[in-house]
Amino acid sequence: MSDSGSHYPLPNVGSLSRLPTEHGLKAIVAMSPENFAYVTGAYIMTVRDIRPRQGFAVLPSKGEPAALVCSIERQQMEVESWIKDIRVYTEFVDEPVDALVALLKDKGVTSGKVGIDLDYLPVNSFRRLSSLLPDLELIDTHPAISAVRAIKSNDEVAYLEKTTKQTHRAVLDAMSASKLGETERVMANRIATGIINNGADGIRFLVFGSGQRSSQTHALASEKVTRQGEIIRLDVAGTYGAWCSDLARTYSTGKPTALQSDTYAALWEIQTATINMVRPGMAAEEPFYYCKQRFEQAKMTFTMPHIGHSLGVELHETPLLRPGEKRKLEEGMVINIEPLITDSVGETYHLEDLFVVTANGPRLLTMGFAPKQIPVIGQSVSP
């Protein structure tokens, strides 16, 4: 973990520091909420939640890095970030971009190529920055920082394993305590409470739908009362500063039909087989095509645009497991694989587990795969 005072993992400082030179840039400015949090090692919630209150992490090709935040965030930055040069601006008095310009000038960066998160930088900020420093050529370096983030350190893997197991434990406990006749909201709230009690500081999302509502991709829990013989599909994530967890499971409310049992079992076979085939060196699209082939062999309809994604400070990091993604999977990548299927009566099943890619194949970061046979609410499930 970070020795900077933060309880979040320290970023790959060495790789980040080399990026400007490797890409022929005078400096890189990380300012999207995800890249700012990753580069600085500090989680400043207002950078994410209050868009005008911008934060900037500046990595020059020469000299020491610096971070710029709203003045009210100085103390937290000084405690959590590995960056020692902390600059501030005063909200409603200073324009954040003007303060960034002053910082860049102080670092001797007034012309040439400078990287910044162009997929996040607001147009007004882009125009102001360009007018104040017209000799800068702004280059999108979000992909470059994303590439560094894709390979997780041992500390990052350990952190994601801890948060993922905390979330998984909350789901197991909540669903074993649930019973027929409760509303979706009661069950979902039980999961949310468990996630937070187990160590999260918030809920990123909580998808929860029963019966026909299970087919809504991102259904929020409702006051619908669960009935016997229904499918429950849940997909949940806790927040841990800038980091998050992500887990999906499928349950029966009791007395599953043959269709439900068979569909679930087939999905379990496909998901576990797809995870187990992952090896470093294969293109990120290969697990997608393998999963698609398994669906076709099982005579199940396959409609997914991707079957999984990397996870870290963003919910969907690169690489995604999708057609056309040629990037090779590497040791240290942390990935979710999450196929889902809708049966002939309109109920949807979903399984999702997180793992780290190793030289010997995938190592699960959840507490274990879902049960091979569809679990039933109110019954204890051993991971």
Helices and strands as residue ranges (DSSP letters): H 13-22, E 27-30, H 33-40, H 45-49, E 56-60, E 66-70, G 71-73, H 74-80, E 85-89, H 96-106, E 112-116, H 123-132, E 136-140, H 142-150, H 154-177, H 184-197, E 202-210, G 211-215, E 231-240, E 243-244, E 247-252, H 258-276, H 286-297, E 308-310, E 317-321, E 334-337, E 340-342, E 348-350, E 353-358, E 361-364
